[in-house]
Each structure stands twice: as C-alpha cells, then as structure tokens.
Amino acid sequence: MNSPNWIITSSELRPLLATGGITLLDVREPEEFEETRIDGCILIPLGEVQMRAEAELNKEANIVIYCAHGVRSLYALRSMQAMGFKNLRSLDGGICAWNEG
C-alpha cells in the first residue's frame, strides 16, 4: 500500500483489532464520543492530549488515533511524536470512514 506508514485504513485496522495489541485513542470532543465510537477506545480530546497522554498511555504501545475525519488525529499524532511516542498511526478518514465500511 502506498499510504505513509503513519496512516492506517479502516480495512487495515479491523483485523488488527481482532488480534488485540492495539490501543485506540479517540481525540474528538465528549459530545461526539457519546454519539458514536469504536468499542474499546480511550477518549482524550485533542485539546487535552499534551496534558494527559504521557500519564495515561504507554509510549511503546501500538496506538491508532482517530477523530471524525482524520484531521485532528494527525495533529495529535504530531504532538505525541514530539513527546516520544513511537508507534502511532492515524485512522484515514476517521470514524466517518470506519462507520462506512
């Protein structure tokens, strides 16, 4: 696949979730989270990522970040890379793409 290594598609993510070992991070707002979410995710809104990520997430974990469409998750990914997180990917198209397919 030609996607950059920090992008993951819904079709790539689904089998990985089935095998475990993935931490899902939702960076949307609580109101969005209440409407729809991927089961098993952790909610840390984008505005709180810098304050909470190091305390609540393992820097060595395989983390897939998602938002509504894939923009906020990329901001979170860049921020978390700067904090020393190593294994980060952003869900291409966000939860909208996830729910479509």
N, C-alpha and C positions, 0 to 999 in steps of 0.2 A: 504494500500500500504506500502511496506517495505522501501521506499526511506526515507532518512533522512529528517527531517522537513524543511531543507533549500534548498531542491531540488523540483522543480516542472516540470512536463512533459508538452509537448505541449497539450495533450488531457485534462489535468487538467486546463491549463491556458485559453484555448479558451472560455469555458463557463464563467469564471471569468471576462474576458474582456467584454463579452456581458452585464454583470450586472453592470460594472463600479467599481470604487473604487480601481483600481489597477494603480500604476504608473509604467510604463515600462521604464527601463534605458538600453540604448544601450552603451556598453563600447568599441565598435570597433572604428577603425580609420575612419575619414571622407570619405575616398575613398571607404571603404567597405559600409558605410552608404548610399552613393549615389547609389550603385549597387542594394541593397535590404534592406528593413527594415520592421518592424512591425508597422503598422499605429498607430500614437498617441504616439510614444516613444520620449524620451528625449535622445539626444546624449551628453555623456560626456566620451571622450576616457579614457581608463584605466589610462594613464599617468597623467590625469588631475583630477581624482576622488578626491584625497586628497585635492586639492586646491579649487574645485568647489562644491562638494556635499553638504556641510553644508549650503552654501549660496543659492543653487538652489533647494534643495529637503527638504521635511518635514521629520524630524526624526521619526515621528509617523505613516507616511503613509505606506501602504502595497506596497512594491517595489519589482518588479521582474526584475532582472538584466540578460541581455543576451549579448552574443558575437557570434563568428562564430560557435564554437563547445562546449563551456561550460567551458573552462579553465580560460580565462581572467575574466569571470563573477565571478568565485569563488574567485579569487584574490581581485576583487572589493568588494565582499561581506565581506570578512575578514577585509579589510581595513575600510569599512563603519561600521562594527560592533564595531571596535575599536574607532570610532568617536561617538558611541552612537546610531546609527540607530538600531531599534528594530525588525521591521517586514520585513525581507529581505529573498528573495528566488532567486535561480539561475535556469535559464531555462536549463534543462537537454538536452544536445546535441546542444544547441544554436540555432541560426537561421537556420542552416542546418536541424536540426530535425523539426523545425517549418515548413519550406518550404516543407518537405517531407510529412507532414501529417495533 
